[in-house]
Amino acid sequence: MSPLDALVRPALVRIAAPEGGYDPQGAPFWGTGFFIAPGWVLTCAHVVAKGGGAVWRKEAAVGITWEGGRTVGQVVLAKPRPTDPDAGLAFWDFPDLALVRVENAESADCVALSARPPTTPTEVSLHGWARQTGEVRIRNVLGTAYGSEGGALLLRWGLPVEGVSGGPVVDLGRSTVIGVNKGRGDGEGAAVPLTSLRELHDVPGGEVLHEVLRAHDRYHRSRARSFDDRRPAWTAAQMRVWPATARGVNPARRVQLYGRFAELPPPTGPGEVMALVDAVKRRVLHPDYQAVLETDARTWRDGVGLLHELHSGEQPHGTGTGTGPGGTGSTDLGLDAVLLYAAHVVRHVVRRYGTGGGAAAVQELVDWITDESAGAHGAVREEIGALLAPQPVGTATATAPAPAAPAVTGARADVRIEINNVPYSKPPRYGWRVTLLFDGRTVSPLDDDDGGVPRERLRAVLRGPLTEALRLGDSGDHLAAVEVVLPRELFDEPLDTWRLSPEEEAFGEWSLPLGQRRTVVVRDLVRSRRSPSPEWRRRWRGSAHGPLRAVPLRAEVLTAAAAASAASATPAAAAGGHARELRKESRMTAYQRLDEAAEGSVPVYCGPVGGGDGQRAMEAALTAGHPIALWRHSAREHDDCAEFHRRAGELLARVDDADGLHRPVRTLRMRTGDTEADACERSEHAWAADLAVLYDPPDRPPFEPPLQGPPLLGEDDG
């Protein structure tokens, strides 16, 4: 066996029905898997699916044969997974992964997993059990990973054979696992990139994956420190192929850092990792650096994978003479970046969790960073020192240190959804685009569909892209806001009631309506397509600094409500019927009145604005430059308009400025959505049901619609 094969083989497992063993005449052979941590096997979902419904009911129905003998396993996570355990799936789409908990396998040898997407083309080896000439035995073939498409890592020359599905794909140039064999067809093979393992974080019970990956990193740090040559370490193999002149963080350093990260609380989502990566890249590359493509980073080690091979050719910030951070002749840019990132992680973890019982683990990481940064650029060393110095990690009672050095705070980004009318579509269709909005100005695109969908499908179609965007925008304790840029006929779309997971799921942060957990606001599509008007800028300055005050969006509605209230108390007034006979305010009259309203005025209306008189009044308010408005997006009849306008006015009077409006609105949405509250509580806040908010500052980036022409002659306009 080659040295690499000697590392892979002990980690391979044969998957079959329980009690299958090595006997080729025994129970049916399903495929291959491999240990990624002691007691944990990774394979393909379609491999374990051969066990039927018992597998999906989480029974110990997976037979595992490994170097240590025979045992059974239980599928804990899988994607995709059949809704009906006994029905199965006709097609196993990507990522086609399953994580199996294996009994009595704590002493298993484990492969080393890559922390970064595969670089192609690259030479690879494919490993697994295979049935050839009637006998099941271990096979490995050489090939090339030459690209990716549709979630697949594409392979050629060496192709998976029957039974190898679920086995590891090893990058020969790095001696690390970069994928999982899936299948073959049309002269080429397909593997699942190892980065797709991150998708298992999002399935029910996915939090266990953090523990598995931490166990993986602890295992390899322990093996790297062992003197037992009878069990070779992956780190030694990786160092043998590491070029002597290479810069960046070598495998020996990485395994030590990953093992120390494994002792820290894990991040809550990709935004928490990416916020720190962004901060480091802005420091060592350029102050205005912004990633072109987003990465679904789920662990602290994933951040290292994005930084450890930075080099001076990536537009470094500095003089370019080697005198600044990232200078071409100074220090190792990749190593400096990783050490600075590790210091940010320490700072972030201690700020959020304190040290508590983990003081020793934090101090061990601090000591490692301090020792390794001895050769870092002076400016980087100074910043690392500022990040690490104020932390009182020597005592287990430290819970809320307040470091003096700058740190990453707030949400990483807000989420912006842009919805636009698809020209010439019958019936109407709406295209959409989901982006991240950094600092209110820099846009990073994530997903889009210019072809569009009918209005009634927007909620379902946007659920997945919106969920992904929020995970990238959230950071630590800070949640991304959602701003939705809408055509005016969609202003009454109940965005605050959208859910990211089915309503029947257990009560939790992802099953709550959006508006009850985070800020959700409407922005105007028409106005965002052109340069801000002087009126818009002037009114925003007044609203931004406060105070705020209510002004009727439709004057006749408030007057009618007051008249109706008086009529109910005075029979003579009721006989006059003035509440029903008031003359409607014209659009120009409304514009004049709203244009003359005092600075800080907020138009308020107790009904919908997506059509009819409400829409005409909203158009007048937008033309007059109003950046904030409150209304009800429900089209049902309202008989409490006077109370709505009064209570909305009281709400606005209580907040200091425009930003102060978000929290009270969210609180009202929680209270009006509380179906378990008593009748008195529900009545107290009933006026705020279906409350919608226009929050449209002129300093946000403009929407740039795609160029679209009429449909081609004869083209289906449906």
DABELSUL-V824495 format. One record per backbone hydrogen bond with DSSP energy under -0.5 kcal/mol. NH is the residue of the N-H (numbers start at 1). CO is the residue of the C=O. Records with the same first field share a line. If there is no record, write none. Layout:
BEGIN
NH: CO, CO
END
This chain:
BEGIN
6: 2
7: 3, 4
8: 4
9: 5
10: 6
11: 8
12: 8, 9
13: 33
14: 65
15: 13, 31
16: 63
17: 28
20: 17
26: 23
30: 15
31: 15
32: 165
33: 13
34: 42
35: 11
36: 40
37: 40
39: 105
40: 37
41: 100
42: 34
43: 98
47: 44
48: 44
49: 45
50: 47
51: 48
52: 49
54: 51
55: 52
56: 52
57: 53
58: 55
59: 54
61: 59
62: 73
63: 16, 61
64: 71
65: 14
66: 69
67: 10
69: 66
71: 64
73: 62
74: 101
76: 74, 99
77: 99
79: 97
85: 83
87: 84
88: 84
93: 91
96: 93
97: 79
98: 43
99: 77
100: 41, 98
101: 74
102: 39, 100
103: 72
105: 102
108: 105
111: 35
113: 111
114: 177
120: 118
121: 145
122: 145
124: 143
125: 170
126: 141
127: 168
128: 139
130: 137
131: 162
132: 130, 135
135: 132
137: 130, 135
139: 128
141: 126
143: 124
144: 156
145: 122
146: 144, 154
147: 154
149: 152
152: 149
153: 191
154: 147, 152
155: 189
156: 144
158: 156
159: 157
164: 161
166: 181
167: 164
169: 179
170: 125, 168
171: 176
172: 123, 170
173: 123
174: 171
175: 171
176: 171
177: 112
178: 169
179: 169
180: 192
181: 167
182: 190
183: 190
185: 188
188: 185
189: 155
190: 183
191: 153
192: 180
193: 151, 191
194: 178
196: 193
197: 194
198: 195
199: 196
200: 197
201: 198
202: 199
203: 200
206: 203
208: 205
209: 206
210: 207
211: 207
212: 208
213: 209
214: 210
215: 211
216: 212
217: 213
218: 214
219: 215
220: 216
221: 217
222: 218
223: 219
224: 220
225: 221
226: 222, 223
229: 227
231: 228
232: 230
237: 233
238: 234
239: 235
240: 236
241: 237
242: 238
243: 241
246: 243
249: 308
250: 248
253: 250
254: 250
255: 251
256: 252
257: 253
258: 254
259: 255
260: 256
261: 257
262: 258
263: 260
264: 261
271: 471
272: 269
273: 269
274: 270
275: 271
276: 272, 273
277: 273
278: 274
279: 275
280: 276
281: 277
282: 278
283: 279
284: 280
285: 281
286: 281
289: 286
297: 295
302: 299
303: 299, 300
304: 300
305: 301
306: 302, 303
307: 304
308: 304
310: 307
314: 311
315: 313
316: 312
317: 284
318: 316
327: 324
330: 327
333: 331
334: 310
336: 332
337: 333
338: 334
339: 335
340: 336
341: 337
342: 338
343: 339
344: 340
345: 341
346: 342
347: 343
348: 344
349: 345
350: 346
351: 347
352: 348
353: 349
354: 349, 350
355: 398
356: 398
358: 355
359: 356
362: 358
363: 359
364: 360
365: 361
366: 362
367: 363
368: 364
369: 365
370: 366
371: 367
372: 368
373: 369
374: 371
375: 372
376: 373
381: 377
382: 378
383: 379
384: 380
385: 381
386: 382
387: 383
388: 384
389: 385
390: 386
391: 388
392: 390
393: 391
395: 392
398: 395
405: 386
409: 407
412: 473
413: 473
414: 437
415: 481
416: 435
417: 483
418: 416, 433
419: 417, 485
420: 431
422: 429
423: 421
425: 422
426: 717
430: 453
431: 420
432: 449
433: 418
434: 447
435: 416
436: 444
437: 414
438: 436, 442
441: 438
442: 438
444: 436
446: 434
447: 434
449: 432
453: 430
457: 454
458: 454, 455
461: 457
462: 458
463: 459
464: 460
465: 461
466: 462
467: 463
468: 464
469: 465
470: 466
471: 467
472: 468
473: 469
474: 470
475: 478
478: 475
482: 519
483: 415, 481
484: 521
485: 417, 483
486: 484, 523
490: 487
491: 488
493: 490
495: 493
497: 494
498: 495
500: 510, 512
501: 510
505: 502
511: 508
512: 508
514: 498
515: 496
516: 513
517: 513, 514
518: 514
521: 482
522: 693
523: 484
525: 486, 523
528: 524
529: 525, 526
530: 527
537: 533
538: 534
539: 535
540: 536
541: 537
542: 538
543: 539
544: 540
545: 541
546: 542
548: 652, 655
549: 600
551: 602
553: 604
554: 604
555: 553
557: 554
558: 554
559: 555
560: 556
561: 557
562: 558
563: 559
564: 560
565: 561
566: 562
567: 563
568: 564
569: 565, 566
570: 566
573: 570
574: 570
575: 571
576: 572
577: 573, 574
578: 573
580: 577
581: 577, 578
582: 578
590: 586
591: 587
592: 588
593: 589
594: 590
595: 591
596: 592
601: 598
602: 549
603: 628
604: 551
605: 630
614: 611
615: 611
616: 612
617: 613
618: 614
619: 615
620: 616
621: 617
622: 618
623: 619
624: 620
625: 622
626: 621
629: 694
630: 603
631: 692
632: 607
633: 690
644: 640
645: 641
646: 642
647: 643
648: 644
649: 645
650: 646
651: 647
652: 648
653: 649
654: 650, 651
655: 651, 652
658: 543
661: 658
662: 659
664: 660
665: 661
666: 662
667: 663
668: 664
669: 665
670: 666
671: 667
672: 668
673: 669
674: 671
675: 673
677: 674
682: 678
683: 679
684: 680
685: 681
686: 683
688: 685
689: 686
691: 688
692: 631
694: 629
695: 522, 693
696: 627
700: 697
701: 440
703: 528
705: 703
715: 712
END
